[in-house]
């Protein structure tokens, strides 16, 4: 993954925090465009990150294998849905 989080006054800042967390866990690279750069410079910098991921099979495998949770997210969500349904039928 290459994440481009929203930032600035129109956001809560959580996207930047989440992107940094995914990067710290090894599951993603984060690109935060520089306000001082031109569109071309930002596009070029993003292109460098794309090339890093595209050119390294090992890097992609490492990112794909990164453990970002102790839980199986799909199982956790399904269990929560079932629990809420069961509480509603009591």
C-alpha positions in Angstrom: 0.0 0.0 0.0 1.0 3.5 -0.6 -1.2 5.8 1.5 -1.9 9.4 0.8 -3.8 10.6 4.0 -6.0 13.6 4.0 -4.6 16.3 6.3 -5.1 19.9 7.2 -8.0 21.9 8.8 -10.7 19.9 7.0 -9.8 16.6 8.8 -9.4 15.3 12.3 -5.8 14.2 11.6 -6.7 10.5 12.1 -5.8 9.6 8.5 -2.2 10.8 9.0 -2.0 8.9 12.3 -3.4 5.7 10.7 -1.1 5.9 7.8 1.9 6.3 10.1 0.8 3.3 12.1 0.5 1.1 8.9 3.9 2.3 7.8 5.4 1.6 11.2 4.0 -1.9 11.1 5.6 -2.4 7.7 2.3 -2.7 5.8 2.5 0.5 3.8 4.5 3.5 2.7 3.0 6.9 3.4 3.2 9.9 1.0 2.4 13.3 2.4 2.6 15.9 -0.4 4.5 19.0 0.5 2.6 22.3 0.4 5.8 24.0 -0.7 6.3 21.7 -3.7 4.7 22.1 -7.1 2.3 19.5 -8.4 5.1 18.1 -10.6 7.5 17.7 -7.7 4.9 16.0 -5.6 3.9 13.7 -8.5 7.6 12.9 -9.0 8.1 12.1 -5.3 5.0 9.9 -5.3 6.4 8.2 -8.4 9.5 7.3 -6.5 7.4 5.5 -3.9 5.5 3.6 -6.5 8.7 2.6 -8.2 10.1 1.3 -4.8 7.1 -1.0 -4.4 6.7 -1.9 -8.0 10.4 -2.9 -8.5 10.8 -5.0 -5.4 8.9 -8.3 -5.2 10.4 -8.9 -1.7 9.2 -5.5 -0.5 5.7 -6.2 -1.7 5.8 -9.7 0.0 7.0 -8.1 3.3 4.3 -5.5 3.2 1.6 -8.1 2.4 2.8 -10.3 5.3 2.9 -7.5 7.8 0.9 -8.3 10.9 -1.3 -5.3 11.7 -3.6 -7.0 14.2 -3.7 -9.8 16.6 -7.3 -10.5 15.5 -8.9 -11.8 12.3 -10.8 -8.6 11.4 -13.5 -10.4 9.3 -14.1 -12.9 12.2 -14.2 -10.1 14.7 -16.7 -8.1 12.7 -18.9 -11.2 12.1 -18.9 -12.0 15.8 -19.9 -8.5 16.7 -22.8 -8.5 14.3 -24.0 -11.8 15.6 -23.7 -10.6 19.2 -25.7 -7.5 18.5 -28.4 -9.4 16.7 -28.6 -11.8 19.6 -28.9 -8.9 22.1 -31.7 -7.4 20.0 -33.7 -10.6 20.0 -33.6 -11.0 23.8 
